[in-house]
Amino acid sequence: MEAPSPQAAPRTAADYSIERELAAAGAARIAGVDEVGRGAWAGPVVVCAAVTDLSDPPVHGGVRLTDSKLLTAARREAFAGVLPGWLTGWAIGVSEPGEIDEVGMTEALRRAAGRALAALPEPPDTVILDGGHDYLGAPWRVRCEIGADRRSVSVAAASVLAKVYRDRLMAELGAEYPAYGFAESAGYPSPAHQRALAESGPTPHHRLSWSYLDDLPRWRHLRVRRDPLAGSGQLSLL
């Protein structure tokens, strides 16, 4: 089913209310940041940073830009085809499963977001993060907004580009590991994914610190845990 039209549900279309509030307070260059893949069992976590010039965003087939989860796959792909040429800057940052296992998800998100922001043509002076938790921290000036991917054009753009980037990557992994259904599940625990894990164990693209391994008797010995007494970056294999 296609996403609702702006006439049917105008509240789902992103606008510039957050960006304009920040601009009025002195922000000159604002980046919207969103992530995808935080809760997956396999694959990286991907963060996109997007910057606009506050002009009207692209519209596709009468559907306005919004949170990627409210768009069909076809709509996301269509927006992803035009957003790079419309945005004044955008970049992707990635944290792979091994890094997630080593440092934990919060630090992995911080690193991935930092990589995306550092790759922008110009550094932003303010960042809009979707959600209520600032996982970025210093030196960035951060505005956390729950539901920003539906309310902020720049965050919605980041949401779409991050989702499409990661979905394409997981589809490539799906061709390499067809039993796991990565193309369909994007590394989340679908029935096919869980069956393949139980039968064949984790691939090199699985997060070995995730608790799903505790429920797999044949493979739980592969579970990786960070030792809190050893400090960040130290791993123990239990």
C-alpha positions as CSV (number, residue, x, y, z in Angstrom):
1,M,0.0,0.0,0.0
2,E,1.3,3.4,-0.9
3,A,2.1,6.0,1.7
4,P,-0.9,8.4,2.3
5,S,-1.0,11.5,0.2
6,P,-0.3,14.9,1.9
7,Q,-4.0,15.8,1.6
8,A,-5.0,12.6,3.5
9,A,-2.4,13.0,6.2
10,P,-0.6,16.3,6.2
11,R,0.8,15.7,9.7
12,T,3.1,13.0,8.3
13,A,4.9,15.3,5.8
14,A,8.1,16.8,7.1
15,D,8.6,20.5,7.2
16,Y,11.2,23.1,8.3
17,S,9.7,24.1,11.6
18,I,12.6,22.7,13.6
19,E,15.2,24.0,11.2
20,R,13.7,27.5,11.2
21,E,13.6,27.6,14.9
22,L,17.3,26.7,15.1
23,A,18.1,29.2,12.3
24,A,16.3,32.0,14.3
25,A,18.5,31.1,17.2
26,G,21.6,31.6,15.1
27,A,22.3,28.3,13.5
28,A,23.8,28.8,10.1
29,R,24.3,25.3,8.8
30,I,22.0,22.5,10.1
31,A,22.4,18.8,9.5
32,G,19.7,16.3,10.0
33,V,21.0,12.9,11.2
34,D,19.2,9.6,11.3
35,E,20.3,6.0,11.7
36,V,19.0,2.6,10.6
37,G,19.9,-1.0,11.7
38,R,20.2,-0.4,15.4
39,G,18.2,-3.5,16.4
40,A,19.3,-5.8,13.6
41,W,21.1,-9.1,14.4
42,A,23.3,-8.8,11.3
43,G,24.8,-6.1,9.2
44,P,26.1,-2.6,10.1
45,V,24.4,0.3,11.7
46,V,24.2,3.1,9.1
47,V,23.9,6.8,9.9
48,C,23.2,9.6,7.3
49,A,23.8,13.3,7.7
50,A,21.9,15.6,5.4
51,V,21.9,19.4,4.9
52,T,19.4,21.4,2.9
53,D,19.2,25.1,1.9
54,L,15.6,25.2,3.3
55,S,14.1,25.1,-0.2
56,D,11.0,23.0,-0.9
57,P,11.9,19.3,-0.9
58,P,11.2,17.0,-3.8
59,V,7.8,15.5,-4.2
60,H,7.2,12.1,-5.8
61,G,3.9,11.2,-7.3
62,G,2.1,13.6,-5.0
63,V,3.8,12.1,-1.9
64,R,5.9,14.5,0.2
65,L,9.1,13.6,1.9
66,T,8.7,12.0,5.3
67,D,10.1,9.2,7.6
68,S,11.4,6.4,5.4
69,K,9.2,3.9,7.4
70,L,6.1,5.6,6.1
71,L,7.2,5.2,2.5
72,T,7.0,2.1,0.3
73,A,10.3,0.7,-0.9
74,A,9.6,2.1,-4.4
75,R,9.0,5.6,-3.0
76,R,12.2,5.4,-0.9
77,E,14.1,4.4,-4.0
78,A,12.6,7.2,-6.0
79,F,13.4,9.8,-3.3
80,A,16.9,8.4,-3.0
81,G,17.4,9.0,-6.7
82,V,16.7,12.7,-6.4
83,L,17.7,13.7,-2.9
84,P,21.5,13.7,-3.5
85,G,21.2,16.2,-6.3
86,W,18.8,18.4,-4.3
87,L,20.6,18.4,-0.9
88,T,23.5,20.9,-0.4
89,G,25.4,18.1,1.4
90,W,25.0,14.5,2.6
91,A,27.2,11.7,3.7
92,I,26.9,8.2,5.1
93,G,28.8,6.8,8.2
94,V,28.9,3.1,9.0
95,S,29.8,1.0,12.0
96,E,30.3,-2.7,11.1
97,P,29.3,-5.6,13.3
98,G,32.8,-6.2,14.7
99,E,33.0,-2.6,15.9
100,I,29.5,-2.8,17.4
101,D,30.6,-5.9,19.3
102,E,33.8,-4.2,20.5
103,V,32.5,-0.9,21.7
104,G,28.7,-1.3,22.1
105,M,25.8,0.2,20.2
106,T,25.9,3.7,21.7
107,E,29.6,4.3,20.9
108,A,29.1,2.6,17.5
109,L,26.4,5.1,16.7
110,R,28.5,8.0,17.8
111,R,31.3,6.9,15.6
112,A,29.1,6.3,12.6
113,A,27.4,9.6,13.0
114,G,30.8,11.4,13.5
115,R,32.0,9.8,10.3
116,A,29.0,11.0,8.4
117,L,29.3,14.5,9.8
118,A,33.0,14.7,9.1
119,A,32.4,13.7,5.5
120,L,30.0,16.6,4.8
121,P,31.4,19.3,2.4
122,E,31.2,21.7,5.3
123,P,30.8,21.0,9.0
124,P,27.4,21.9,10.5
125,D,27.1,24.1,13.5
126,T,23.9,22.3,14.7
127,V,22.7,18.7,14.4
128,I,19.1,17.5,14.6
129,L,19.0,14.0,16.0
130,D,15.9,11.8,15.6
131,G,15.0,10.5,19.1
132,G,15.4,11.6,22.7
133,H,19.0,10.5,23.4
134,D,22.0,12.5,22.4
135,Y,24.5,9.7,21.4
136,L,26.7,12.3,19.6
137,G,27.8,14.6,22.4
138,A,30.7,17.1,22.1
139,P,31.9,18.8,20.1
140,W,28.6,18.8,18.3
141,R,25.7,21.1,19.2
142,V,22.8,18.7,19.2
143,R,19.0,19.2,19.2
144,C,17.2,15.9,20.0
145,E,13.7,15.6,18.7
146,I,11.4,12.6,19.0
147,G,9.8,12.0,15.7
148,A,12.1,14.3,13.9
149,D,12.1,12.0,10.9
150,R,8.5,12.9,10.3
151,R,8.8,16.6,11.3
152,S,12.2,17.7,9.9
153,V,13.0,17.8,6.2
154,S,16.7,17.3,6.7
155,V,16.2,14.4,9.1
156,A,13.6,12.8,6.8
157,A,16.1,13.0,3.9
158,A,18.7,11.4,6.1
159,S,16.2,8.7,7.1
160,V,15.5,7.8,3.5
161,L,19.1,7.8,2.3
162,A,20.3,5.7,5.3
163,K,17.5,3.2,4.8
164,V,18.1,2.8,1.1
165,Y,21.9,2.5,1.5
166,R,21.6,-0.2,4.1
167,D,18.8,-2.1,2.3
168,R,20.9,-2.3,-0.8
169,L,23.9,-3.5,1.2
170,M,21.8,-6.2,2.9
171,A,20.4,-7.3,-0.4
172,E,24.0,-7.9,-1.6
173,L,24.7,-9.9,1.5
174,G,21.4,-11.8,0.9
175,A,22.7,-13.0,-2.5
176,E,25.8,-14.3,-0.7
177,Y,23.9,-15.9,2.1
178,P,20.5,-16.7,0.6
179,A,19.2,-18.9,3.5
180,Y,19.3,-16.0,5.9
181,G,16.8,-13.9,3.9
182,F,18.9,-10.7,4.4
183,A,17.3,-9.0,1.3
184,E,13.8,-9.4,2.9
185,S,14.7,-8.9,6.6
186,A,17.6,-6.5,6.4
187,G,19.3,-8.5,9.1
188,Y,16.4,-8.4,11.5
189,P,15.1,-11.6,13.1
190,S,12.6,-12.9,10.5
191,P,11.6,-16.6,10.7
192,A,13.9,-17.5,7.8
193,H,16.8,-15.7,9.4
194,Q,16.2,-17.5,12.7
195,R,16.0,-20.9,11.1
196,A,19.2,-20.3,9.2
197,L,21.0,-19.2,12.4
198,A,19.8,-22.3,14.2
199,E,21.0,-24.6,11.4
200,S,24.2,-22.9,10.2
201,G,25.1,-20.4,12.9
202,P,26.2,-16.8,12.4
203,T,27.8,-15.4,9.3
204,P,30.8,-13.0,9.4
205,H,28.2,-10.2,9.2
206,H,26.4,-11.1,12.4
207,R,26.7,-9.2,15.7
208,L,28.2,-11.7,18.1
209,S,27.5,-9.7,21.2
210,W,23.8,-9.9,20.7
211,S,21.8,-12.1,23.1
212,Y,20.1,-14.2,20.4
213,L,23.2,-16.4,20.6
214,D,22.3,-17.4,24.1
215,D,19.2,-19.1,22.7
216,L,21.2,-21.2,20.1
217,P,22.8,-24.1,22.0
218,R,25.0,-25.1,19.1
219,W,26.4,-21.6,18.7
220,R,26.2,-19.9,22.1
221,H,29.9,-20.5,22.6
222,L,30.5,-17.8,19.9
223,R,28.9,-15.1,22.0
224,V,31.2,-12.2,22.5
225,R,30.9,-10.0,25.6
226,R,32.6,-6.8,26.5
227,D,34.4,-7.0,29.8
228,P,33.2,-3.9,31.8
229,L,36.2,-4.2,34.1
230,A,38.7,-4.3,31.2
231,G,37.5,-1.0,29.7
232,S,36.1,-0.1,26.3
233,G,37.5,-2.1,23.5
234,Q,38.4,-5.2,25.5
235,L,36.5,-8.3,24.6
236,S,36.1,-11.7,26.3
237,L,34.8,-14.7,24.5
238,L,32.3,-16.7,26.7
